[in-house]
Amino acid sequence: MIGPDDVVSAYRVQTLYNARRQANGSAVVGRKIGATSEAVQVQLGVDQPDFGVLFDDMAYVDGACISMDELLQPKAEAEVAFVLDRDLATGNLDVDQCRAAVAYATAALEIVDSRIAEWDITFADTVADNASSGVYVLGTTRRTLEEVAPVEVQMTMTIDGELVSAGDGAACLGDPLHALTWLARRAREFGEPLRAGQVILSGALGPMCAINPGSTVTAEISGLGSVTAHFSTKPTI
């Protein structure tokens, strides 16, 4: 049993789990940062961010229909995603260096999920469970950081046309670039630095919301456009 605050053991479990996924043919395409928003920390009962790994089989295109059969108890978060065109493996890994490594930013939906019943999790639980990763969807609008300042973006998220979440870039550790900097340093500490071409989900800009079968989720992020995901109805058994 992992203690609720045993972060070292929790990341070891995550590493073993992710190694098994790679052995089974999944390829690492990026990282995700979790619990960057105070609203999400309150929802999860945690007080610090964590990170997980993104695999190629977790990615969906804008407007895709995602099968609920692949998910357990999904919740949607609206985020700024960064795509890197430089490695973040050496140097100070400060905000200026991380900003310069970003090829572009885009709107994203992260569908978080948990194997723990009713999301009754500790911080160690979410870390061990690959930071409660499920799947993710990237928008099609791409903007350089000369065109948009992540800290200034405004977000709204709807489910079936109803507003369910709102926030801004400052809700993500004060600035999504601060989250990227935190991750770059943590990833290097763990011996797996961020690499060119990887997708980085920087963390929620507002509260996460549960998804029901048959729902449509849309996030609008100023300067970065929109991103939508549809969810199938579960088959009758």
C-alpha positions as CSV (number, residue, x, y, z in Angstrom):
1,M,0.0,0.0,0.0
2,I,1.3,3.5,-0.9
3,G,0.8,6.1,1.7
4,P,-1.3,9.2,0.7
5,D,1.7,11.4,0.7
6,D,4.3,8.9,-0.5
7,V,5.0,10.8,-3.8
8,V,8.3,8.9,-4.5
9,S,6.6,5.5,-4.5
10,A,3.6,6.8,-6.4
11,Y,5.9,8.1,-9.3
12,R,7.7,4.7,-9.2
13,V,4.3,3.0,-9.8
14,Q,3.5,5.4,-12.6
15,T,6.9,4.7,-14.2
16,L,6.3,0.9,-14.1
17,Y,2.7,1.4,-15.5
18,N,4.0,3.6,-18.3
19,A,6.8,1.2,-19.1
20,R,4.3,-1.6,-19.5
21,R,2.2,0.5,-21.9
22,Q,5.3,1.2,-24.0
23,A,6.2,-2.5,-24.0
24,N,2.7,-3.1,-25.4
25,G,3.3,-0.8,-28.3
26,S,2.1,2.7,-27.1
27,A,4.5,5.6,-27.9
28,V,5.1,8.6,-25.7
29,V,4.0,11.8,-27.4
30,G,4.1,14.3,-24.5
31,R,3.3,15.1,-20.9
32,K,0.4,16.5,-18.9
33,I,0.4,18.6,-15.8
34,G,-2.4,18.0,-13.4
35,A,-3.9,20.0,-10.5
36,T,-2.5,23.3,-11.6
37,S,-5.8,25.1,-10.9
38,E,-6.9,25.9,-7.4
39,A,-10.4,25.0,-8.4
40,V,-9.3,21.5,-9.4
41,Q,-7.1,21.1,-6.4
42,V,-10.2,21.8,-4.2
43,Q,-12.2,19.3,-6.3
44,L,-9.6,16.6,-5.8
45,G,-8.5,17.4,-2.3
46,V,-4.9,18.0,-3.2
47,D,-2.5,20.9,-2.7
48,Q,0.2,20.6,-5.4
49,P,0.5,19.8,-9.1
50,D,1.6,16.5,-10.6
51,F,2.5,15.2,-14.0
52,G,1.8,12.2,-16.2
53,V,2.7,10.8,-19.7
54,L,0.7,11.2,-22.9
55,F,0.6,8.3,-25.3
56,D,-0.3,8.3,-29.0
57,D,-3.4,6.2,-28.4
58,M,-4.8,8.9,-26.0
59,A,-5.0,11.5,-28.8
60,Y,-8.1,12.5,-30.6
61,V,-8.7,15.1,-33.3
62,D,-11.0,18.1,-32.9
63,G,-14.7,17.0,-33.3
64,A,-14.0,13.3,-32.7
65,C,-16.5,11.0,-31.1
66,I,-14.9,9.2,-28.2
67,S,-16.2,5.9,-27.1
68,M,-17.4,5.9,-23.5
69,D,-16.3,2.2,-23.4
70,E,-12.7,3.4,-23.2
71,L,-13.4,5.5,-20.1
72,L,-14.5,4.8,-16.5
73,Q,-15.7,8.0,-14.8
74,P,-14.5,10.8,-17.2
75,K,-14.4,14.5,-16.5
76,A,-13.5,17.3,-18.9
77,E,-10.9,20.1,-18.4
78,A,-10.2,23.0,-20.8
79,E,-6.5,23.7,-21.1
80,V,-3.8,25.5,-23.1
81,A,-1.6,22.9,-24.9
82,F,1.9,23.7,-26.0
83,V,3.8,21.8,-28.8
84,L,7.6,22.1,-28.5
85,D,10.1,22.6,-31.3
86,R,13.2,22.4,-29.0
87,D,14.3,20.0,-26.3
88,L,14.1,21.2,-22.7
89,A,16.9,19.1,-21.3
90,T,19.8,21.5,-20.4
91,G,20.2,25.1,-19.1
92,N,18.3,26.9,-16.4
93,L,14.9,25.9,-17.7
94,D,13.5,29.2,-16.8
95,V,10.4,30.9,-18.3
96,D,12.3,32.6,-21.1
97,Q,13.9,29.3,-22.1
98,C,10.7,27.4,-22.0
99,R,8.8,30.1,-23.9
100,A,11.5,30.0,-26.7
101,A,11.0,26.2,-26.9
102,V,7.3,26.4,-27.8
103,A,6.5,26.1,-31.5
104,Y,2.8,27.0,-30.9
105,A,-0.1,26.9,-28.5
106,T,-3.6,25.6,-29.1
107,A,-6.8,24.9,-27.2
108,A,-7.2,21.5,-25.7
109,L,-9.7,19.3,-23.8
110,E,-8.2,16.8,-21.4
111,I,-10.5,14.0,-20.4
112,V,-9.3,13.0,-17.0
113,D,-10.3,9.7,-15.5
114,S,-9.6,7.6,-12.4
115,R,-9.6,3.9,-11.5
116,I,-10.4,4.9,-7.9
117,A,-14.2,4.6,-7.2
118,E,-16.0,8.0,-7.0
119,W,-12.7,9.9,-7.4
120,D,-12.0,9.4,-3.7
121,I,-8.3,9.9,-4.3
122,T,-5.2,11.0,-2.4
123,F,-2.4,12.8,-4.1
124,A,-0.4,9.6,-4.3
125,D,-3.4,7.8,-6.0
126,T,-3.6,10.3,-8.8
127,V,0.2,10.3,-9.3
128,A,0.3,6.5,-9.5
129,D,-2.6,6.5,-11.9
130,N,-0.6,8.5,-14.5
131,A,-1.9,11.7,-13.1
132,S,-5.5,10.5,-13.7
133,S,-4.9,10.7,-17.5
134,G,-7.7,9.5,-19.8
135,V,-7.6,11.0,-23.4
136,Y,-7.1,14.4,-24.9
137,V,-8.2,16.5,-27.9
138,L,-6.3,19.3,-29.5
139,G,-7.9,22.2,-31.4
140,T,-6.9,23.2,-34.9
141,T,-6.0,26.8,-34.3
142,R,-2.3,27.2,-33.8
143,R,-0.8,30.4,-32.4
144,T,2.8,31.3,-31.6
145,L,3.6,32.9,-28.3
146,E,4.2,36.2,-30.1
147,E,0.6,36.0,-31.2
148,V,-1.0,35.1,-27.9
149,A,0.0,35.4,-24.2
150,P,-1.2,32.3,-22.4
151,V,-1.6,34.1,-19.1
152,E,-4.2,36.5,-20.7
153,V,-6.5,33.9,-22.3
154,Q,-10.1,33.6,-21.2
155,M,-11.9,30.2,-21.2
156,T,-15.4,28.9,-21.2
157,M,-16.5,25.3,-21.4
158,T,-19.9,24.0,-22.2
159,I,-21.5,20.6,-22.1
160,D,-24.5,20.1,-24.4
161,G,-24.6,23.9,-24.8
162,E,-24.7,24.7,-21.0
163,L,-21.9,26.7,-19.5
164,V,-20.2,24.5,-16.9
165,S,-16.7,26.0,-16.4
166,A,-15.0,29.3,-16.9
167,G,-11.5,30.6,-16.1
168,D,-8.4,32.2,-17.4
169,G,-4.7,31.7,-18.0
170,A,-3.8,33.0,-14.5
171,A,-5.7,30.1,-12.9
172,C,-3.0,27.7,-14.2
173,L,-0.2,28.2,-11.6
174,G,-0.4,32.0,-12.3
175,D,0.5,31.4,-16.0
176,P,0.5,28.3,-18.2
177,L,4.2,29.1,-18.9
178,H,4.9,28.7,-15.2
179,A,3.4,25.3,-15.4
180,L,5.6,24.4,-18.4
181,T,8.6,25.6,-16.5
182,W,7.7,23.5,-13.4
183,L,7.2,20.4,-15.6
184,A,10.5,20.9,-17.6
185,R,12.4,20.9,-14.3
186,R,10.6,18.0,-12.8
187,A,10.9,15.9,-16.0
188,R,14.6,16.5,-16.1
189,E,14.9,15.5,-12.4
190,F,13.2,12.2,-13.3
191,G,15.6,11.6,-16.1
192,E,13.1,12.0,-18.9
193,P,13.4,15.6,-20.1
194,L,10.9,17.2,-22.5
195,R,11.7,16.8,-26.2
196,A,11.0,18.6,-29.4
197,G,7.7,17.6,-31.0
198,Q,6.0,16.7,-27.7
199,V,2.6,17.9,-26.7
200,I,2.4,19.5,-23.2
201,L,-1.0,19.9,-21.6
202,S,-0.4,22.7,-19.2
203,G,-3.3,22.2,-16.8
204,A,-6.9,23.2,-16.3
205,L,-8.0,26.8,-16.5
206,G,-11.2,26.2,-14.5
207,P,-13.1,23.5,-12.7
208,M,-13.4,20.0,-14.3
209,C,-16.9,18.7,-15.0
210,A,-18.3,15.1,-15.3
211,I,-19.2,13.8,-18.7
212,N,-22.3,11.7,-19.4
213,P,-22.8,9.3,-22.3
214,G,-24.0,11.1,-25.4
215,S,-22.7,14.5,-24.4
216,T,-20.8,17.1,-26.4
217,V,-18.1,19.2,-24.8
218,T,-16.7,22.4,-26.3
219,A,-14.1,24.7,-24.9
220,E,-13.5,28.2,-26.2
221,I,-10.2,29.9,-25.3
222,S,-9.6,33.4,-26.4
223,G,-6.9,33.7,-29.0
224,L,-6.7,29.9,-29.4
225,G,-10.1,29.2,-30.8
226,S,-12.3,26.2,-29.8
227,V,-12.1,22.5,-29.4
228,T,-14.9,20.0,-29.3
229,A,-15.4,16.3,-28.4
230,H,-18.5,14.1,-28.7
231,F,-19.0,11.1,-26.5
232,S,-20.8,7.9,-27.5
233,T,-23.8,6.5,-25.7
234,K,-23.0,3.2,-23.9
235,P,-24.4,0.2,-25.7
236,T,-27.3,-1.6,-24.0
237,I,-26.1,-4.8,-22.4
